[in-house]
Amino acid sequence: MCGATAGGLSLDGVDVAKESVIQGVVTRAGVDGRSQPVGNAYVRLLDRTGEFTAEVPTSATGHFRFFAAPGEWTLRTLAPRADAVEMRVVAEQGAVAEVAIPI
């Protein structure tokens, strides 16, 4: 079981129909083997050519969110004591792309 907030980040006040949202949680296996949220990691948003677009720190619960243009993106996650992790994701207007990133 993950220690992150159940259901992810709140979308209260976000007009999802008008946005392309990429959000998720960064986790790491704890000593007991259970997934634990990774706070103070950084998630970078790279465009389809690999160019840096944005970066956000994860919250104490390991969550992050980007509002991105529709299309293909790469998320690069950087955290202490972990190799960088890359994950491809597709953002669509009117949809929330939920991503779980284990490091």
ABEGO torsion letter per residue (X at the ends): XBABBBGEBBABGBBAAABBBBBEBBBBBBAAGBBBBBBGBBBBBBBAAGBBABBBBBBAAGBBBBBBBBEBBBBBBBBBGBBBBBBBBBBBBGBBBBBBBBX
